[in-house]
Amino acid sequence: MLNKTNIVPNAKLCERFRGFYPVVIDIETSGFDPKLNAILEIAAITLQMTDEGWLIPDQTLHFHVNPFENSILEPSALAFNGIDIDNPLRQAVDEKIALEEIFKMVRTGIKANDCNRAVIVAHNANFDHSFLMAAAERANIKRNPFHPFATFDTAALSGLVFGHTVLAKACELAHIPFDHKLAHSALYDTEKTAILFCEIVNRFKRLGGWPLHQLEQNPINEEFQSN
């Protein structure tokens, strides 16, 4: 049940994350090195805020991606994510095309929501951020809308809120259905990460943590401050 005292009339996304525009990203790769290994699949989901201040998923883009020239394809990585790069049904595009389409969607969202920059939301976000930035540099894309180092990591947030950092387990604890047979697909993992991030943000709001109020001082904090 929603707490009516937490309803925020005419809420704006730009006011929730200090002007950041959160975009959920998941990337499947051919290894762990963003300089040497290729992006093989990428999905991005933008978020929007309702007039009452609840965060929900918005638009989605998803691409299968051709490995860049001379990239290293680790057999163990391909076995893990189950991607067959020679499958003609992939209808893969070059990474420059995928990134340009995603960046176009993101820039439109930034402008529409009066935000000033996008920030990646991802599970173990440093991994996806490093691959996205390396690909953007490799493709010589000048207008990268994402912050160069800031991220929102749902693994860390899940550890705080649910006491567990694995995506599937965090979803289970948040009562979000998760099919292990569909995991490690960029689109599926992005969809679940987006729902999880929205649930974490909205749960904090339901508990009275947002918008900020002058809440009663925590007695533990008072004790530390007096020492």
C-alpha positions as CSV (number, residue, x, y, z in Angstrom):
1,M,0.0,0.0,0.0
2,L,1.3,3.4,-1.0
3,N,1.8,6.0,1.8
4,K,-0.2,9.0,0.8
5,T,2.1,11.3,2.8
6,N,4.9,10.4,0.4
7,I,3.0,11.5,-2.7
8,V,5.0,14.3,-4.4
9,P,2.7,16.5,-6.6
10,N,4.2,17.3,-10.0
11,A,7.4,15.4,-9.2
12,K,10.3,15.8,-11.6
13,L,13.0,13.2,-12.4
14,C,15.7,15.9,-12.5
15,E,15.1,16.7,-8.9
16,R,15.5,13.1,-7.6
17,F,19.2,12.5,-8.6
18,R,20.7,16.0,-8.6
19,G,20.1,16.4,-12.3
20,F,21.3,13.0,-13.4
21,Y,19.2,11.0,-15.8
22,P,19.4,7.3,-14.8
23,V,19.7,4.8,-17.7
24,V,19.8,1.0,-17.0
25,I,22.4,-0.8,-19.1
26,D,23.5,-4.4,-19.4
27,I,26.3,-5.6,-21.7
28,E,27.3,-9.1,-22.7
29,T,30.9,-9.4,-23.8
30,S,33.6,-11.8,-25.1
31,G,35.7,-11.3,-22.0
32,F,36.6,-9.0,-19.1
33,D,39.0,-6.5,-20.8
34,P,37.1,-3.5,-22.3
35,K,40.1,-2.7,-24.5
36,L,40.6,-6.2,-25.9
37,N,37.3,-8.0,-25.7
38,A,34.1,-7.1,-27.6
39,I,30.6,-6.0,-26.8
40,L,28.4,-8.8,-28.2
41,E,25.0,-7.6,-26.9
42,I,23.7,-4.4,-25.2
43,A,20.4,-3.2,-23.9
44,A,19.4,0.1,-22.4
45,I,16.2,1.1,-20.6
46,T,15.4,4.7,-19.7
47,L,13.3,5.6,-16.6
48,Q,10.6,8.0,-16.0
49,M,8.9,9.5,-12.9
50,T,5.2,9.6,-12.4
51,D,3.5,12.8,-11.3
52,E,3.3,11.3,-7.8
53,G,7.1,10.7,-7.7
54,W,7.3,6.9,-8.4
55,L,10.1,5.7,-10.7
56,I,9.1,3.3,-13.5
57,P,10.8,1.9,-16.7
58,D,10.3,3.9,-19.9
59,Q,11.9,3.2,-23.3
60,T,14.0,0.2,-24.3
61,L,16.7,-0.4,-27.0
62,H,18.4,-3.7,-27.6
63,F,21.2,-4.7,-30.0
64,H,23.2,-7.7,-30.9
65,V,26.7,-6.4,-31.8
66,N,29.4,-7.4,-34.2
67,P,32.8,-7.9,-32.5
68,F,35.1,-5.0,-33.4
69,E,38.1,-5.8,-35.6
70,N,40.9,-7.8,-34.0
71,S,38.9,-8.2,-30.7
72,I,39.6,-11.2,-28.6
73,L,36.7,-13.7,-28.2
74,E,37.3,-15.8,-25.1
75,P,35.7,-19.3,-25.4
76,S,34.8,-19.3,-21.7
77,A,32.9,-16.0,-22.0
78,L,30.9,-17.3,-25.1
79,A,30.1,-20.5,-23.2
80,F,28.9,-18.5,-20.2
81,N,26.6,-16.1,-22.0
82,G,25.6,-18.6,-24.7
83,I,26.2,-16.2,-27.6
84,D,26.9,-17.7,-31.0
85,I,28.4,-14.8,-33.0
86,D,28.0,-16.7,-36.3
87,N,24.3,-17.2,-35.9
88,P,22.6,-15.3,-38.8
89,L,19.5,-14.7,-36.7
90,R,21.4,-12.4,-34.4
91,Q,21.1,-9.6,-37.0
92,A,24.0,-7.9,-35.3
93,V,25.1,-4.3,-36.0
94,D,28.5,-2.6,-35.5
95,E,29.0,-1.1,-32.0
96,K,29.1,2.4,-33.4
97,I,25.6,2.0,-34.7
98,A,24.3,0.5,-31.5
99,L,25.8,3.2,-29.3
100,E,24.7,6.1,-31.5
101,E,21.1,4.9,-31.3
102,I,21.3,4.4,-27.6
103,F,23.0,7.8,-27.1
104,K,20.3,9.5,-29.2
105,M,17.5,8.0,-27.1
106,V,19.4,9.1,-23.9
107,R,20.0,12.6,-25.1
108,T,16.3,13.0,-25.9
109,G,15.4,11.8,-22.4
110,I,17.9,14.1,-20.8
111,K,16.4,17.1,-22.6
112,A,12.7,16.1,-22.0
113,N,13.4,15.7,-18.2
114,D,15.5,18.8,-17.8
115,C,18.4,16.7,-16.7
116,N,22.1,17.7,-17.3
117,R,23.8,14.3,-17.8
118,A,23.0,10.6,-17.9
119,V,24.3,8.1,-15.4
120,I,24.6,4.3,-15.9
121,V,22.5,2.1,-13.7
122,A,23.8,-1.5,-13.8
123,H,24.4,-4.6,-11.7
124,N,28.2,-4.5,-10.9
125,A,28.2,-1.2,-12.8
126,N,31.9,-0.7,-13.2
127,F,32.0,-3.6,-15.7
128,D,29.3,-2.2,-18.0
129,H,30.5,1.4,-17.6
130,S,34.1,0.4,-18.6
131,F,32.9,-1.4,-21.7
132,L,30.6,1.4,-22.8
133,M,33.2,4.1,-22.4
134,A,35.9,2.0,-24.2
135,A,33.4,1.4,-27.1
136,A,32.5,5.0,-27.3
137,E,36.1,6.0,-27.5
138,R,36.8,3.3,-30.1
139,A,33.9,4.5,-32.2
140,N,35.1,8.1,-31.9
141,I,31.7,9.2,-30.6
142,K,32.2,12.8,-29.5
143,R,28.9,13.4,-27.7
144,N,28.8,10.8,-25.0
145,P,25.9,11.7,-22.7
146,F,27.0,9.5,-19.8
147,H,29.0,10.6,-16.8
148,P,32.7,9.6,-17.2
149,F,32.9,7.8,-13.9
150,A,29.7,8.1,-11.7
151,T,27.3,5.1,-11.7
152,F,24.4,3.7,-9.7
153,D,25.3,0.1,-8.9
154,T,22.3,-2.1,-8.1
155,A,24.6,-4.8,-6.7
156,A,25.7,-2.5,-3.9
157,L,22.2,-1.1,-3.4
158,S,20.8,-4.6,-3.2
159,G,23.4,-5.5,-0.6
160,L,22.2,-2.6,1.5
161,V,18.5,-3.1,1.0
162,F,18.2,-6.9,0.7
163,G,21.4,-8.2,2.2
164,H,22.3,-9.9,-1.1
165,T,24.3,-8.8,-4.1
166,V,23.5,-11.4,-6.8
167,L,20.9,-10.1,-9.3
168,A,18.7,-13.3,-9.3
169,K,18.7,-13.5,-5.5
170,A,18.0,-9.8,-5.0
171,C,15.1,-10.0,-7.4
172,E,13.8,-13.0,-5.5
173,L,14.0,-11.1,-2.2
174,A,12.3,-8.1,-3.8
175,H,9.5,-10.4,-5.1
176,I,10.4,-9.8,-8.7
177,P,10.1,-13.0,-10.8
178,F,13.4,-14.2,-12.3
179,D,13.9,-17.0,-14.8
180,H,17.4,-18.3,-14.6
181,K,17.1,-19.9,-18.0
182,L,16.8,-16.4,-19.5
183,A,19.6,-14.8,-17.5
184,H,22.8,-13.5,-19.2
185,S,20.7,-12.1,-22.0
186,A,21.4,-8.4,-22.1
187,L,17.7,-7.5,-22.7
188,Y,16.4,-9.8,-19.9
189,D,19.0,-8.7,-17.4
190,T,18.4,-5.1,-18.2
191,E,14.7,-5.4,-17.7
192,K,15.1,-7.1,-14.3
193,T,17.8,-4.6,-13.2
194,A,15.5,-1.7,-14.2
195,I,12.6,-3.2,-12.2
196,L,14.9,-3.8,-9.2
197,F,16.4,-0.3,-9.2
198,C,12.9,1.2,-9.4
199,E,11.8,-1.0,-6.5
200,I,14.7,0.1,-4.4
201,V,14.1,3.8,-5.1
202,N,10.4,3.5,-4.6
203,R,10.8,1.4,-1.4
204,F,12.9,4.1,0.1
205,K,10.2,6.6,-0.8
206,R,7.5,4.4,0.7
207,L,9.5,4.2,3.9
208,G,9.4,8.0,4.1
209,G,13.0,8.6,3.0
210,W,12.0,10.8,0.0
211,P,11.3,13.6,-0.4
212,L,13.7,14.7,2.3
213,H,12.1,15.8,5.6
214,Q,13.4,17.0,8.9
215,L,13.2,13.6,10.5
216,E,13.9,13.0,14.1
217,Q,17.7,12.8,14.8
218,N,19.0,9.2,15.0
219,P,20.1,8.7,18.6
220,I,23.1,6.7,17.4
221,N,24.2,9.6,15.3
222,E,23.7,12.0,18.2
223,E,26.0,9.8,20.3
224,F,28.8,9.9,17.7
225,Q,28.4,13.6,17.1
226,S,28.8,14.3,20.9
227,N,32.0,12.4,21.1
